[in-house]
Structure formats: structure tokens, C-alpha cells
Amino acid sequence: MKKPKEERKRDIEILDKYHQHLTEKELEPLFQHFNQWKSGELAYYELTEFIHEFHKKNQKIWSTFNCTGLDRENLIFHAKRDLNMFNEKDLQNELYQRWMHFYDTM
């Protein structure tokens, strides 16, 4: 069933926020490593390793949001869960209830 236009727009906004959240979560440690490098606490070759590791993580984030095989509704569920954005309708959603139970028992 196709969602109403306003709900689709809200989903896009939620996914944009989630993408930013995940990316910034990985950027923060890299930023700290840049500060350590700038102050002389970290060698350049160590910094380049951290940059490389961030790049791999960022590619994974990118593919999560841009691969066509991904279940979009499941990604929206994760975004709402991780960003604490569930509304009353979400809590009544049978699929979301099953996913909540599944992830709570993991």
C-alpha cells in the first residue's frame, strides 16, 4: 500500500536525519584524531589509517541508504527507534511491534 504524500515526505526527512546521525557518529572520533595530529600527539601515518577506517564505515553508511535491495520500511523503523521518533501510530503498527519484539530479544 502506497503511503500518503505527507507521510512519504516525513519518511525522507527522518532518513535524512538518520543518515546525518550515523555519519556524524563516525566523524566525531575522526575529528578528535585530526586534533591529536594537529597538536603533535598523533603521527600522520596513524591519522591516515583512521581516515581510511572512516572511509570504509562511510561507504557502508552510504550503501545502507542507497542500495535498492534494502527494505526501506525497516530502515525507517531503525531510524525512528535510534532517534527516539516513534509516534502513537508507529506504536500501533503491527509490523513495528514485531520488529520491536525481535530487536528487544536480541
Protein Blocks (a to p, Z undefined) as FASTA:
>chain_A
ZZdfklmmmmmmmmmmmmmmmmmmmmmmmmmmmmmmmnopacfklmmmmmmmmmmmmmmm
mmmmmcfkbcfklmmmmmmmmnopacfklmmmmklmmmmmmmmmZZ
